[in-house]
Amino acid sequence: MLQFTVNEKLCTRCGLCAADCPARIITQEGKALPSIRPDQEAECLQCQHCLAICPTAAISILGRNPDNSLPLSADSFPRLDSMSRFIRGRRSIRKYKDENVDPALIRQLLATLANVPTGVNRRALTFTVIDDKAVMHRLRENVLAALATAIKAGRIPERLKYLQNAPPAYYERKEDILFRGAPHALVVSAPPDAPCPAEDVVLALAYFDLLAQSARLGTVWWGMLKMVLETLPDLKALIGLPPRQRYYYGMLFGIPAIHYPRTVQRDDAAVVKRVSL
Ligand SMILES: Cc1cc2nc3c(=O)[nH]c(=O)nc-3n(C[C@H](O)[C@H](O)[C@H](O)COP(=O)(O)O)c2cc1C
Protein backbone atom coordinates (compact mmCIF):
# COMPACT_ATOMS: atom_id res chain seq x y z
CA MET A 1 0.00 0.00 0.00
CA LEU A 2 1.47 3.33 -1.08
CA GLN A 3 -0.79 5.46 1.12
CA PHE A 4 -0.79 8.13 -1.61
CA THR A 5 -2.94 10.95 -0.25
CA VAL A 6 -3.55 14.46 -1.49
CA ASN A 7 -4.70 17.30 0.73
CA GLU A 8 -7.66 18.65 -1.20
CA LYS A 9 -7.42 22.14 0.32
CA LEU A 10 -3.69 22.54 -0.42
CA CYS A 11 -3.56 20.93 -3.88
CA THR A 12 -3.60 23.53 -6.70
CA ARG A 13 -3.97 20.85 -9.44
CA CYS A 14 -0.73 22.15 -10.97
CA GLY A 15 0.10 18.67 -12.30
CA LEU A 16 3.80 18.81 -11.32
CA CYS A 17 3.57 15.51 -9.41
CA ALA A 18 2.11 13.69 -12.42
CA ALA A 19 4.64 15.22 -14.82
CA ASP A 20 7.63 14.34 -12.60
CA CYS A 21 6.62 10.78 -11.67
CA PRO A 22 9.34 8.56 -13.26
CA ALA A 23 6.96 5.57 -13.37
CA ARG A 24 4.24 7.75 -14.99
CA ILE A 25 1.55 6.34 -12.71
CA ILE A 26 0.17 9.57 -11.25
CA THR A 27 -2.68 11.05 -13.23
CA GLN A 28 -4.09 14.53 -12.79
CA GLU A 29 -6.59 15.99 -15.19
CA GLY A 30 -8.48 19.24 -15.01
CA LYS A 31 -9.87 19.95 -11.57
CA ALA A 32 -9.49 16.36 -10.36
CA LEU A 33 -7.00 15.56 -7.60
CA PRO A 34 -3.86 13.63 -8.56
CA SER A 35 -4.34 9.89 -8.09
CA ILE A 36 -2.70 6.50 -8.61
CA ARG A 37 -4.82 3.59 -9.84
CA PRO A 38 -4.66 0.69 -7.36
CA ASP A 39 -3.57 -1.74 -10.11
CA GLN A 40 -0.57 0.52 -10.88
CA GLU A 41 0.68 0.89 -7.31
CA ALA A 42 3.19 -1.93 -7.75
CA GLU A 43 4.96 0.09 -10.45
CA CYS A 44 5.79 2.90 -8.01
CA LEU A 45 9.56 3.33 -7.49
CA GLN A 46 8.85 4.75 -4.03
CA CYS A 47 11.17 7.65 -4.90
CA GLN A 48 8.90 10.21 -3.16
CA HIS A 49 9.41 12.73 -5.98
CA CYS A 50 5.68 13.53 -5.83
CA LEU A 51 6.01 14.52 -2.17
CA ALA A 52 9.23 16.45 -2.86
CA ILE A 53 8.05 18.45 -5.89
CA CYS A 54 4.65 19.58 -4.61
CA PRO A 55 4.86 23.40 -4.17
CA THR A 56 2.17 23.42 -1.45
CA ALA A 57 3.16 20.25 0.51
CA ALA A 58 -0.18 18.67 -0.38
CA ILE A 59 1.09 15.16 -1.08
CA SER A 60 1.86 12.38 1.31
CA ILE A 61 3.08 8.95 0.24
CA LEU A 62 4.34 5.89 2.14
CA GLY A 63 3.00 7.48 5.32
CA ARG A 64 5.43 10.43 5.08
CA ASN A 65 4.22 13.84 6.21
CA PRO A 66 5.66 16.46 3.80
CA ASP A 67 6.02 18.88 6.71
CA ASN A 68 8.75 16.60 8.07
CA SER A 69 10.92 17.14 4.97
CA LEU A 70 13.80 19.64 5.07
CA PRO A 71 12.79 22.75 3.12
CA LEU A 72 14.96 23.55 0.10
CA SER A 73 15.72 26.87 -1.57
CA ALA A 74 18.17 27.92 -4.27
CA ASP A 75 20.75 28.57 -1.53
CA SER A 76 20.36 25.28 0.30
CA PHE A 77 23.14 23.43 -1.54
CA PRO A 78 26.87 24.16 -1.28
CA ARG A 79 28.11 26.40 -4.11
CA LEU A 80 30.29 25.15 -6.93
CA ASP A 81 33.44 26.89 -5.69
CA SER A 82 33.17 25.36 -2.21
CA MET A 83 32.39 21.90 -3.63
CA SER A 84 35.34 22.25 -5.99
CA ARG A 85 37.71 23.12 -3.17
CA PHE A 86 36.22 20.30 -1.06
CA ILE A 87 36.70 17.64 -3.75
CA ARG A 88 40.23 18.84 -4.47
CA GLY A 89 41.04 19.11 -0.76
CA ARG A 90 39.56 15.95 0.75
CA ARG A 91 42.33 13.46 1.43
CA SER A 92 42.75 9.84 2.34
CA ILE A 93 43.58 9.98 6.03
CA ARG A 94 45.99 7.38 7.36
CA LYS A 95 46.64 8.83 10.82
CA TYR A 96 43.87 8.94 13.41
CA LYS A 97 43.40 10.04 16.99
CA ASP A 98 42.93 7.12 19.36
CA GLU A 99 39.39 8.28 20.20
CA ASN A 100 35.86 7.18 19.42
CA VAL A 101 33.78 9.50 17.25
CA ASP A 102 30.65 10.77 19.03
CA PRO A 103 28.01 8.02 18.48
CA ALA A 104 25.35 10.69 17.79
CA LEU A 105 27.45 11.99 14.88
CA ILE A 106 27.84 8.45 13.48
CA ARG A 107 24.07 7.98 13.71
CA GLN A 108 23.52 11.29 11.92
CA LEU A 109 25.95 10.33 9.13
CA LEU A 110 24.29 6.94 8.60
CA ALA A 111 20.76 8.39 8.60
CA THR A 112 21.85 10.92 5.97
CA LEU A 113 23.57 8.18 3.99
CA ALA A 114 20.32 6.21 3.78
CA ASN A 115 19.19 8.96 1.36
CA VAL A 116 21.79 8.14 -1.32
CA PRO A 117 20.52 7.13 -4.75
CA THR A 118 20.37 3.42 -5.62
CA GLY A 119 19.64 1.78 -8.96
CA VAL A 120 15.85 1.69 -9.54
CA ASN A 121 15.58 3.11 -6.01
CA ARG A 122 15.93 -0.43 -4.60
CA ARG A 123 17.48 0.75 -1.32
CA ALA A 124 18.66 -2.71 -0.35
CA LEU A 125 21.93 -1.55 1.20
CA THR A 126 23.24 -2.74 4.55
CA PHE A 127 25.51 -0.45 6.53
CA THR A 128 27.75 -2.46 8.84
CA VAL A 129 29.48 -0.07 11.21
CA ILE A 130 32.30 -0.55 13.67
CA ASP A 131 31.60 2.34 16.00
CA ASP A 132 33.80 1.33 18.94
CA LYS A 133 37.59 1.47 18.78
CA ALA A 134 37.86 -1.51 21.17
CA VAL A 135 35.84 -3.64 18.72
CA MET A 136 38.02 -2.36 15.88
CA HIS A 137 41.11 -3.33 17.81
CA ARG A 138 39.82 -6.88 18.37
CA LEU A 139 39.01 -7.13 14.66
CA ARG A 140 42.52 -5.89 13.80
CA GLU A 141 44.13 -8.48 16.12
CA ASN A 142 41.92 -11.30 14.76
CA VAL A 143 42.57 -10.45 11.12
CA LEU A 144 46.32 -10.04 11.55
CA ALA A 145 46.61 -13.30 13.51
CA ALA A 146 44.61 -15.17 10.85
CA LEU A 147 46.73 -13.60 8.12
CA ALA A 148 50.00 -14.54 9.87
CA THR A 149 48.79 -18.15 10.20
CA ALA A 150 47.72 -18.26 6.54
CA ILE A 151 51.09 -16.87 5.41
CA LYS A 152 52.91 -19.55 7.44
CA ALA A 153 50.68 -22.22 5.86
CA GLY A 154 51.51 -20.87 2.38
CA ARG A 155 47.89 -19.85 1.71
CA ILE A 156 48.67 -16.27 0.67
CA PRO A 157 50.00 -15.92 -2.88
CA GLU A 158 53.39 -14.17 -3.19
CA ARG A 159 51.88 -11.57 -5.53
CA LEU A 160 49.66 -10.22 -2.71
CA LYS A 161 52.58 -8.23 -1.31
CA TYR A 162 50.44 -5.99 0.89
CA LEU A 163 49.00 -9.01 2.66
CA GLN A 164 52.42 -10.67 2.93
CA ASN A 165 53.87 -7.52 4.49
CA ALA A 166 51.03 -6.65 6.85
CA PRO A 167 51.75 -8.98 9.81
CA PRO A 168 55.51 -8.28 10.04
CA ALA A 169 54.88 -4.53 9.65
CA TYR A 170 52.33 -4.65 12.47
CA TYR A 171 54.13 -6.95 14.91
CA GLU A 172 57.69 -5.74 14.28
CA ARG A 173 57.28 -2.04 13.46
CA LYS A 174 53.78 -1.19 14.78
CA GLU A 175 52.84 -0.14 11.24
CA ASP A 176 49.17 -0.77 10.53
CA ILE A 177 49.03 -1.25 6.76
CA LEU A 178 45.61 -2.93 6.84
CA PHE A 179 43.59 -0.74 9.20
CA ARG A 180 45.62 2.48 9.14
CA GLY A 181 45.10 2.88 12.88
CA ALA A 182 41.49 3.92 12.28
CA PRO A 183 39.07 3.56 15.21
CA HIS A 184 36.03 2.95 12.99
CA ALA A 185 34.90 1.46 9.71
CA LEU A 186 31.82 1.35 7.56
CA VAL A 187 31.19 -1.62 5.29
CA VAL A 188 28.38 -1.21 2.77
CA SER A 189 26.90 -4.34 1.19
CA ALA A 190 24.12 -5.11 -1.27
CA PRO A 191 22.28 -8.29 -2.27
CA PRO A 192 23.08 -9.78 -5.71
CA ASP A 193 19.48 -9.40 -6.88
CA ALA A 194 19.53 -5.59 -6.55
CA PRO A 195 19.49 -3.99 -10.03
CA CYS A 196 22.89 -2.29 -9.56
CA PRO A 197 24.56 -3.82 -6.47
CA ALA A 198 28.18 -2.96 -7.30
CA GLU A 199 27.39 0.64 -8.21
CA ASP A 200 25.11 1.13 -5.20
CA VAL A 201 27.82 0.03 -2.77
CA VAL A 202 30.59 2.22 -4.18
CA LEU A 203 28.30 5.18 -4.62
CA ALA A 204 27.14 5.06 -0.99
CA LEU A 205 30.74 4.99 0.18
CA ALA A 206 31.69 7.88 -2.10
CA TYR A 207 28.91 9.91 -0.49
CA PHE A 208 30.04 8.80 2.95
CA ASP A 209 33.58 9.89 2.16
CA LEU A 210 32.42 13.44 1.45
CA LEU A 211 29.81 13.54 4.18
CA ALA A 212 32.23 12.37 6.87
CA GLN A 213 34.94 14.78 5.73
CA SER A 214 32.39 17.62 5.81
CA ALA A 215 31.93 16.71 9.48
CA ARG A 216 35.73 17.12 9.89
CA LEU A 217 36.29 13.38 10.13
CA GLY A 218 39.01 11.54 8.24
CA THR A 219 38.28 8.66 5.89
CA VAL A 220 40.18 6.25 3.70
CA TRP A 221 38.81 3.74 1.26
CA TRP A 222 39.39 0.21 2.56
CA GLY A 223 40.39 -1.80 -0.49
CA MET A 224 42.64 -3.86 1.77
CA LEU A 225 39.54 -5.24 3.48
CA LYS A 226 38.33 -6.69 0.22
CA MET A 227 41.77 -8.12 -0.54
CA VAL A 228 41.89 -9.84 2.86
CA LEU A 229 38.31 -11.12 2.80
CA GLU A 230 38.44 -12.43 -0.76
CA THR A 231 41.69 -14.26 0.11
CA LEU A 232 40.43 -15.59 3.45
CA PRO A 233 36.61 -15.66 3.07
CA ASP A 234 36.10 -17.30 6.48
CA LEU A 235 37.00 -13.92 8.00
CA LYS A 236 33.85 -12.36 6.52
CA ALA A 237 31.97 -13.81 9.51
CA LEU A 238 33.91 -11.47 11.83
CA ILE A 239 31.92 -8.53 10.48
CA GLY A 240 28.72 -10.46 9.90
CA LEU A 241 29.02 -10.84 6.13
CA PRO A 242 27.82 -14.14 4.64
CA PRO A 243 30.77 -16.19 3.20
CA ARG A 244 29.58 -15.66 -0.38
CA GLN A 245 28.79 -11.95 -0.03
CA ARG A 246 30.06 -10.48 -3.29
CA TYR A 247 28.94 -6.88 -3.33
CA TYR A 248 30.57 -5.04 -0.47
CA TYR A 249 33.27 -2.48 0.15
CA GLY A 250 34.64 -0.67 3.16
CA MET A 251 35.83 2.69 4.39
CA LEU A 252 37.87 3.48 7.48
CA PHE A 253 37.10 6.62 9.44
CA GLY A 254 37.84 8.52 12.62
CA ILE A 255 39.11 11.82 13.95
CA PRO A 256 42.13 12.80 11.85
CA ALA A 257 45.47 13.28 13.58
CA ILE A 258 46.86 15.24 10.61
CA HIS A 259 45.84 18.24 8.55
CA TYR A 260 46.64 19.04 4.91
CA PRO A 261 47.03 22.81 4.53
CA ARG A 262 46.66 22.73 0.72
CA THR A 263 45.09 20.77 -2.11
CA VAL A 264 46.91 18.44 -4.47
CA GLN A 265 47.02 19.40 -8.18
CA ARG A 266 45.47 16.78 -10.44
CA ASP A 267 43.18 18.71 -12.73
CA ASP A 268 44.90 17.00 -15.67
CA ALA A 269 44.77 13.48 -14.13
CA ALA A 270 41.89 12.13 -16.24
CA VAL A 271 41.58 11.75 -19.98
CA VAL A 272 38.78 13.98 -21.18
CA LYS A 273 37.18 12.99 -24.47
CA ARG A 274 34.58 15.00 -26.28
CA VAL A 275 31.98 13.26 -28.38
CA SER A 276 30.88 14.97 -31.52
CA LEU A 277 28.44 13.39 -33.90
C1 LIG B 1 38.75 1.86 -4.41
C2 LIG B 1 39.85 2.39 -3.51
C3 LIG B 1 40.46 1.55 -2.59
C4 LIG B 1 41.45 2.05 -1.74
N1 LIG B 1 41.98 1.25 -0.77
C5 LIG B 1 42.91 1.77 0.10
C6 LIG B 1 43.40 0.98 1.20
O1 LIG B 1 43.02 -0.16 1.41
N2 LIG B 1 44.30 1.54 2.02
C7 LIG B 1 44.76 2.82 1.85
O2 LIG B 1 45.58 3.28 2.63
N3 LIG B 1 44.28 3.60 0.83
C8 LIG B 1 43.37 3.11 -0.03
N4 LIG B 1 42.84 3.90 -1.03
C9 LIG B 1 43.25 5.31 -1.11
C10 LIG B 1 44.05 5.66 -2.36
O3 LIG B 1 45.34 5.13 -2.25
C11 LIG B 1 44.04 7.17 -2.44
O4 LIG B 1 42.74 7.59 -2.79
C12 LIG B 1 45.02 7.74 -3.45
O5 LIG B 1 46.32 7.48 -3.01
C13 LIG B 1 44.85 9.24 -3.63
O6 LIG B 1 44.94 9.93 -2.41
P1 LIG B 1 43.76 10.90 -1.93
O7 LIG B 1 42.56 10.02 -1.63
O8 LIG B 1 44.28 11.57 -0.70
O9 LIG B 1 43.46 11.85 -3.04
C14 LIG B 1 41.87 3.40 -1.88
C15 LIG B 1 41.23 4.23 -2.81
C16 LIG B 1 40.23 3.75 -3.61
C17 LIG B 1 39.53 4.69 -4.56
The ligand as an SDF file (V2000), in Angstrom:
LIG
                    3D

 31 33  0  0  0  0  0  0  0  0999 V2000
   38.7550    1.8600   -4.4070 C   0  0  0  0  0  0  0  0  0  0  0  0
   39.8490    2.3870   -3.5140 C   0  0  0  0  0  0  0  0  0  0  0  0
   40.4630    1.5510   -2.5940 C   0  0  0  0  0  0  0  0  0  0  0  0
   41.4540    2.0490   -1.7440 C   0  0  0  0  0  0  0  0  0  0  0  0
   41.9850    1.2480   -0.7670 N   0  0  0  0  0  0  0  0  0  0  0  0
   42.9080    1.7680    0.1040 C   0  0  0  0  0  0  0  0  0  0  0  0
   43.3980    0.9840    1.1970 C   0  0  0  0  0  0  0  0  0  0  0  0
   43.0170   -0.1640    1.4120 O   0  0  0  0  0  0  0  0  0  0  0  0
   44.3020    1.5420    2.0250 N   0  0  0  0  0  0  0  0  0  0  0  0
   44.7620    2.8240    1.8470 C   0  0  0  0  0  0  0  0  0  0  0  0
   45.5790    3.2790    2.6260 O   0  0  0  0  0  0  0  0  0  0  0  0
   44.2820    3.6010    0.8300 N   0  0  0  0  0  0  0  0  0  0  0  0
   43.3660    3.1060   -0.0270 C   0  0  0  0  0  0  0  0  0  0  0  0
   42.8450    3.8970   -1.0290 N   0  0  0  0  0  0  0  0  0  0  0  0
   43.2500    5.3120   -1.1110 C   0  0  0  0  0  0  0  0  0  0  0  0
   44.0470    5.6650   -2.3630 C   0  0  0  0  0  0  0  0  0  0  0  0
   45.3420    5.1270   -2.2510 O   0  0  0  0  0  0  0  0  0  0  0  0
   44.0400    7.1740   -2.4440 C   0  0  0  0  0  0  0  0  0  0  0  0
   42.7420    7.5930   -2.7890 O   0  0  0  0  0  0  0  0  0  0  0  0
   45.0240    7.7380   -3.4480 C   0  0  0  0  0  0  0  0  0  0  0  0
   46.3220    7.4840   -3.0140 O   0  0  0  0  0  0  0  0  0  0  0  0
   44.8450    9.2440   -3.6340 C   0  0  0  0  0  0  0  0  0  0  0  0
   44.9360    9.9340   -2.4150 O   0  0  0  0  0  0  0  0  0  0  0  0
   43.7600   10.8960   -1.9250 P   0  0  0  0  0  0  0  0  0  0  0  0
   42.5620   10.0230   -1.6350 O   0  0  0  0  0  0  0  0  0  0  0  0
   44.2810   11.5740   -0.7010 O   0  0  0  0  0  0  0  0  0  0  0  0
   43.4640   11.8540   -3.0400 O   0  0  0  0  0  0  0  0  0  0  0  0
   41.8710    3.4030   -1.8790 C   0  0  0  0  0  0  0  0  0  0  0  0
   41.2260    4.2350   -2.8050 C   0  0  0  0  0  0  0  0  0  0  0  0
   40.2250    3.7510   -3.6070 C   0  0  0  0  0  0  0  0  0  0  0  0
   39.5310    4.6940   -4.5580 C   0  0  0  0  0  0  0  0  0  0  0  0
  1  2  1  0
  2  3  1  0
  2 30  2  0
  3  4  2  0
  4  5  1  0
  4 28  1  0
  5  6  2  0
  6  7  1  0
  6 13  1  0
  7  8  2  0
  7  9  1  0
  9 10  1  0
 10 11  2  0
 10 12  1  0
 12 13  2  0
 13 14  1  0
 14 15  1  0
 14 28  1  0
 15 16  1  0
 16 17  1  0
 16 18  1  0
 18 19  1  0
 18 20  1  0
 20 21  1  0
 20 22  1  0
 22 23  1  0
 23 24  1  0
 24 25  2  0
 24 26  1  0
 24 27  1  0
 28 29  2  0
 29 30  1  0
 30 31  1  0
M  END
$$$$
